Amino acid sequence: MLAPTGFHLPLDILEEIFLNVPPHQVVRGCRLVCHEWKEVADRDSFWRERCRREGYHLCHASKVPTNWKHFYFISKNRRNLLRNPRGEDEFNGWTLVENGGDHWKIEAPMVPHPNEGVQKNFVTSFGMCLKSQLIDLEEEGYNSSFMDEIQPHIRISDWYAPRWDCGSEYIITVELLNDKKAVVQEFAPEPVTFPQWNDQQWNQAFDIPLDILEEIFLNVPPHQVVRGCRLVCHEWKEVADRDSFWRERCRREGYHLCHASKVPTNWKHFYFACKNRRNLLKNPRGEDEFNGWTIVENGGHHWKIEAPMVPHLNEGVQKNFVTSFGMCLKSQLIDLEEEGYNSSFMDEIQPHIRISDWYAPRSDCGSEYRITVELLNNKKAVVQEFAPEPVTFPQWNDQQWNQMTHVFRDYGPGVRCIKFTHGGKDTQFWAGWYGIRVTDSCVEICPADDF
């Protein structure tokens, strides 16, 4: 069919032309010319492209509208749904819920508002004053299929200011209701109070969509989210407790699961277990004598603490434990529950358990090094054990530091404690402390995969 101008335009070119025509002219004019023009004006691809060019992006990438034209005009015609928000038409549009004291009143602002267009404000009295509006979304052009399908962000904003010479209180509640007027979601922060002799400046209360609030929280230190943000109001608590929030923090900070099949039921616990990964052994370098250790065997001239004969690779290591000519063994028992790793976490995630120990001989005397690490259940029975063969050094060795490492994986449910035992002796039965030296021992719970 020929276009009215006497020539035929490919529909894709016609769509590009329409993209440069004001949208209401496309609907009220171009669309009525002929079948081809109507086809282009009704194309989903046409309205989706208009949205893209004008910056109307979806709040949720997974919630794609079935009617892009509707989505476009809803975005284009975004407006304040409250009637008479500045009191320019007295109290029209508002329902007075409570009208205490000397009742509500309308006055000029005592302090200029940041928006110069605001020339009036509502004023409360000494008794509680509350007013409300009920917005019917269907009547405002947001039908049920659109609201359910797109779930657009609903932004709330309110300005409030005290008088400088009198204390006051501000209250706001915004409820999302279903067709039976039951509450679906609520924004009800704690009341804001002002003391007498304040600066009487304007303040803004606003409700941030939860997905945007989650993005903000992702840039706040985690302990502030838990100890501060979470306590502000119900909505902030909801975001701070979301599994999706803590899962995303894990992703951004590189805390990946050791086992893809073992997904935590509590991502916040998993996050902090990764964040607070630490050495569970007390006093691993002998800086506090033998505190934290149980002496299992104390042969020869017993255990002793000295400065390293050869500098350790870690410059922070300034002391080591030294064995004698009889067997010297010491141990620690780590209670995982007391360290913050409860039974459900250990059984569900089965995080890697990393063992590390440093040992060195003397150059002038042969020696032997031993280590045993046991994973125990709640009855102290062994679930899994790491017990390599003893390491022996001959006389006249290079007396350098060596590291023993091991990672427990896939050890199954039931692990509640870890018993770490190490030590050794010299092999020439020399009086004094010529045996193996140990220091900087470490036991770590590693929920995230970094091996």
C-alpha positions in Angstrom: 0.0 0.0 0.0 1.2 3.5 -0.8 1.7 6.0 2.0 -0.4 9.2 1.8 2.5 11.1 0.3 2.6 8.8 -2.7 5.6 6.6 -1.8 6.2 3.5 0.4 8.6 3.7 3.4 10.1 0.5 5.0 8.5 0.1 8.4 11.9 0.2 10.2 12.7 3.6 8.6 9.2 4.8 9.5 9.8 3.7 13.1 13.0 5.8 13.2 11.0 8.8 11.9 8.3 8.3 14.6 11.0 8.2 17.2 11.6 11.9 16.5 7.9 12.8 16.7 6.4 13.9 20.0 4.8 10.7 21.6 1.2 12.2 21.8 1.3 13.1 18.1 2.3 9.5 17.3 -0.7 8.2 19.2 -3.3 10.8 18.3 -2.1 11.6 14.7 0.3 9.2 13.0 -1.4 6.1 14.3 -4.7 7.0 12.6 -3.2 7.6 9.1 -3.2 4.0 7.8 -2.7 0.4 8.8 1.1 0.5 8.3 1.5 3.6 10.4 -0.7 2.1 13.1 1.4 -1.1 13.0 4.5 0.9 13.7 2.9 3.1 16.4 1.7 0.0 18.2 5.0 -1.9 18.0 6.4 -2.9 21.4 9.9 -2.5 19.9 9.1 1.2 19.1 8.0 2.1 22.6 10.8 0.0 24.1 13.3 2.0 22.0 11.7 5.3 23.1 12.1 4.2 26.7 15.8 3.4 26.1 16.5 6.7 24.4 14.7 8.8 27.0 16.4 7.0 29.9 13.3 5.1 31.3 15.0 1.9 32.6 13.3 -1.0 34.4 13.5 -1.0 38.2 13.9 -4.8 38.0 15.6 -6.4 35.0 13.5 -9.5 35.5 10.2 -7.7 35.5 9.6 -6.9 31.8 6.4 -5.1 30.8 4.0 -6.8 28.4 2.9 -3.4 27.2 5.8 -1.0 26.6 3.6 1.8 25.4 1.8 1.8 28.8 5.2 1.6 30.6 6.5 4.6 28.5 3.6 6.9 29.3 3.5 5.9 32.9 7.2 6.9 33.1 6.7 10.0 31.0 3.7 11.2 33.2 5.3 10.6 36.5 3.8 13.0 39.0 2.9 13.7 42.6 -0.3 11.7 43.4 -1.1 13.7 46.5 -3.6 16.5 46.1 -2.9 20.0 47.5 0.4 19.0 49.2 1.4 22.6 50.1 -1.9 23.8 51.6 -2.6 26.3 48.8 -6.2 25.1 48.6 -6.8 25.0 52.4 -7.4 21.4 53.5 -9.1 20.2 50.2 -8.0 16.6 49.4 -7.0 15.8 53.0 -8.9 13.9 55.7 -8.3 15.2 59.2 -7.6 12.0 61.2 -6.8 13.8 64.5 -7.3 17.5 65.1 -6.1 18.1 68.7 -5.2 21.2 70.6 -6.2 24.3 68.7 -6.5 22.2 65.5 -4.6 22.2 62.2 -3.8 25.6 60.6 -2.2 26.9 57.4 0.5 29.6 57.6 3.4 31.0 55.6 6.8 29.2 56.4 8.7 30.7 59.3 12.0 29.8 57.4 12.2 29.8 53.6 11.7 26.4 52.1 14.5 25.0 49.8 11.9 25.0 47.0 11.0 28.7 46.4 7.6 27.6 45.1 6.5 26.6 48.6 4.7 29.6 50.1 2.5 27.8 52.7 2.7 25.0 55.2 0.4 23.0 57.5 0.9 23.7 61.2 0.0 21.4 64.2 -1.0 22.3 67.7 -0.4 21.1 71.3 -2.7 18.0 70.7 -2.0 15.3 68.2 -2.8 16.5 64.6 -2.8 13.9 61.9 -4.1 14.1 58.3 -4.2 11.6 55.5 -5.0 10.9 51.8 -6.0 7.6 50.3 -4.7 7.2 46.7 -6.6 4.8 44.4 -3.9 3.7 41.9 -6.5 2.4 39.4 -8.1 5.8 39.3 -4.6 7.4 38.8 -3.9 5.2 35.7 -1.9 2.5 37.3 -4.0 -0.6 36.7 -3.6 -3.9 38.7 -1.8 -5.8 35.9 0.8 -3.0 35.6 1.3 -2.8 39.4 1.6 -6.6 39.8 3.7 -7.1 36.7 6.2 -4.2 37.0 6.1 -3.5 40.7 7.4 0.0 40.1 9.3 1.8 42.8 7.0 4.0 44.9 8.9 7.1 46.2 7.7 9.0 49.3 8.9 12.4 50.3 7.7 14.8 53.0 9.2 18.0 54.4 8.9 19.0 58.1 10.3 21.7 60.3 10.0 22.7 64.0 9.6 26.1 65.6 12.9 27.2 67.2 11.3 28.2 70.5 9.2 25.1 71.2 9.9 21.3 71.2 7.9 19.3 68.7 7.3 15.8 67.2 6.9 14.6 63.6 5.2 11.4 62.7 4.7 9.8 59.2 3.2 6.5 58.2 2.8 5.3 54.5 0.9 2.1 53.9 0.6 0.1 50.6 -2.8 -1.6 50.7 -4.4 -4.3 48.7 -8.0 -4.2 47.2 -9.4 -5.1 50.7 -7.4 -2.2 52.3 -5.1 -4.7 54.1 -1.5 -3.6 54.6 0.9 -5.1 52.1 4.0 -3.1 53.2 4.4 -0.1 55.5 6.9 2.7 56.0 6.6 3.9 59.7 9.9 5.2 61.0 10.3 6.2 64.6 8.9 9.7 65.5 11.3 12.5 65.1 11.5 14.9 68.1 13.0 18.4 68.3 14.1 20.1 71.5 13.2 23.7 72.4 15.7 26.2 71.0 16.5 24.4 67.7 17.6 25.8 64.3 14.0 25.4 62.9 15.4 24.3 59.5 13.5 22.2 57.0 14.1 18.4 57.0 13.1 15.9 54.4 11.6 12.5 55.1 11.6 10.1 52.2 11.1 6.4 51.6 13.8 4.9 49.5 12.8 1.8 47.4 14.2 -1.2 49.2 16.4 -2.3 46.2 18.0 1.1 46.1 18.4 1.1 49.9 20.1 -2.3 49.6 22.6 -0.8 47.1 23.3 2.0 49.6 23.8 -0.5 52.4 26.3 -2.4 50.3 28.6 0.6 50.5 28.3 0.9 54.3 30.7 -1.0 56.6 29.0 -4.2 57.6 29.1 -3.7 61.4 27.4 -0.3 60.9 24.6 -2.0 58.9 24.0 -4.4 61.7 24.5 -2.1 64.7 23.2 1.1 63.2 21.1 1.0 60.0 19.2 -2.1 61.1 17.8 -0.3 64.1 16.4 2.7 62.3 13.0 1.3 61.2 11.2 -1.8 60.0 12.1 -1.2 56.3 15.8 -0.8 57.1 15.7 -3.9 59.3 14.1 -5.8 56.4 16.9 -4.9 54.0 19.7 -5.5 56.6 18.3 -9.0 57.3 17.8 -9.9 53.6 19.7 -13.0 52.5 20.1 -11.4 49.1 21.9 -8.4 50.7 24.5 -10.6 52.4 24.8 -12.9 49.5 25.6 -9.9 47.3 28.2 -8.6 49.9 29.8 -12.1 49.7 29.9 -11.9 45.9 31.4 -8.4 45.8 34.0 -9.1 48.4 35.1 -12.4 46.8 33.7 -14.9 49.4 32.8 -17.9 47.3 31.4 -21.2 48.6 33.9 -24.0 49.0 31.2 -26.4 47.8 28.7 -25.1 45.2 26.2 -27.7 46.5 26.4 -26.5 50.1 24.5 -23.2 50.1 24.1 -21.5 53.5 20.6 -20.9 54.9 22.0 -17.8 56.7 24.1 -15.7 54.4 24.8 -13.1 57.1 26.4 -15.7 59.3 28.4 -17.0 56.3 29.5 -13.4 55.5 30.8 -12.6 59.0 32.4 -16.1 59.3 34.4 -15.2 56.2 35.0 -11.6 57.2 36.2 -12.6 60.7 38.4 -15.5 59.6 41.2 -15.7 62.1 43.7 -17.9 63.9 41.8 -19.9 66.5 44.9 -20.9 68.4 45.8 -18.8 71.4 49.3 -17.5 71.9 50.8 -19.3 68.9 54.2 -17.6 69.1 54.9 -17.9 72.8 54.6 -14.2 73.5 52.5 -15.0 76.6 54.7 -17.8 77.9 52.6 -21.0 77.8 49.2 -19.5 78.4 46.5 -21.2 76.3 48.5 -24.4 75.9 48.2 -27.7 77.7 51.6 -29.4 78.2 51.0 -33.1 77.2 54.6 -34.3 77.5 57.4 -32.3 79.1 60.5 -34.6 78.8 64.2 -33.8 79.2 64.7 -30.4 80.6 61.1 -29.5 79.6 59.7 -27.0 77.2 61.3 -23.5 76.9 60.7 -20.3 75.1 63.6 -18.5 73.3 64.2 -16.0 70.5 64.6 -17.7 67.0 68.2 -18.8 66.1 67.4 -18.0 62.5 65.0 -15.1 61.6 61.5 -16.3 60.7 60.0 -15.4 57.3 57.4 -13.4 59.2 59.2 -10.5 60.9 56.5 -10.4 63.6 57.7 -13.7 65.0 60.2 -12.9 67.8 59.8 -16.0 69.9 59.6 -19.8 69.5 58.9 -22.8 71.7 61.9 -25.1 72.1 61.9 -28.9 73.0 64.5 -30.9 74.9 66.1 -34.3 74.8 62.9 -36.0 76.0 59.6 -35.9 74.1 57.9 -32.5 74.4 54.3 -32.2 73.2 51.7 -29.4 73.8 48.1 -29.1 72.6 45.1 -26.8 72.4 41.4 -27.9 72.3 39.3 -25.4 70.2 35.5 -25.4 70.9 34.0 -24.3 67.6 30.7 -23.2 69.2 32.5 -20.9 71.6 34.4 -19.4 68.6 31.1 -18.6 66.8 30.9 -21.6 64.5 27.6 -23.3 65.6 26.7 -26.8 64.8 24.3 -26.0 62.0 26.9 -23.9 60.2 29.6 -26.6 60.5 27.3 -29.4 59.3 25.6 -27.3 56.5 28.7 -25.6 55.0 31.5 -27.9 56.1 34.0 -25.1 55.7 37.6 -25.9 54.9 39.7 -26.1 58.0 43.3 -24.9 57.3 46.2 -26.0 59.5 49.7 -24.3 59.5 52.7 -24.8 61.7 56.3 -23.6 61.5 59.2 -25.7 62.8 63.0 -25.6 62.6 66.0 -27.7 63.9 69.3 -26.5 65.4 72.2 -26.9 63.0 74.4 -28.8 65.5 71.9 -31.4 66.7 69.6 -33.9 65.1 65.9 -33.5 66.0 62.4 -34.8 65.4 59.1 -32.8 64.7 55.6 -34.2 65.3 52.1 -32.8 64.7 48.6 -34.3 65.0 45.4 -32.4 64.4 42.1 -34.1 65.2 38.5 -33.0 64.2 36.3 -34.2 67.1 32.5 -34.6 67.6 30.6 -33.5 70.6 31.7 -36.6 72.5 35.4 -35.9 71.6 35.5 -38.9 69.3 37.8 -38.4 66.2 35.9 -37.6 63.0 39.0 -37.0 60.9 42.7 -36.8 61.7 45.8 -35.3 60.2 48.9 -37.2 61.6 51.8 -37.2 59.1 55.0 -39.2 59.8 57.5 -37.5 62.1 60.0 -35.3 60.3 63.6 -35.9 61.3 66.6 -33.7 60.8 70.3 -34.9 60.9 73.0 -33.2 62.8 74.7 -30.4 60.8 71.6 -29.2 58.9 70.8 -25.7 57.6 68.5 -25.0 60.6 66.0 -23.2 58.3 62.3 -22.7 59.0 59.9 -25.2 57.4 56.1 -25.0 57.2 53.6 -27.9 57.7 50.2 -27.2 56.1 47.0 -29.2 55.7 43.4 -28.5 54.7 40.5 -30.6 56.0 37.8 -30.9 53.3 34.5 -32.9 53.1 34.8 -34.2 56.6 31.1 -34.7 57.0 28.7 -33.5 59.8 29.4 -33.7 63.5 32.6 -31.7 63.9 32.4 -29.6 67.1 36.0 -29.3 68.3 39.6 -29.3 66.9 42.5 -30.6 68.9 45.9 -29.4 67.8 49.0 -31.2 69.2 52.6 -30.7 68.2 56.2 -30.8 69.5 59.2 -33.2 69.3 62.7 -33.7 70.7 66.3 -33.9 69.9 67.6 -37.2 68.6 71.0 -37.1 70.3 69.9 -36.9 74.0 71.9 -33.8 74.7 71.2 -32.0 78.0 69.5 -28.6 77.5 67.3 -27.4 74.6 68.7 -28.8 71.4 65.4 -30.2 70.1 62.9 -29.0 67.4 61.6 -25.4 67.6 58.0 -24.5 66.8 56.1 -21.2 66.4 53.4 -19.3 64.5 51.0 -22.2 64.6 47.6 -21.6 63.0 44.1 -23.1 62.7 41.6 -21.3 60.6 38.0 -21.9 59.6 37.7 -20.9 55.9 34.1 -20.8 54.7 35.1 -19.2 51.4 37.1 -21.0 48.8 40.5 -19.4 48.4 42.7 -22.4 47.8 
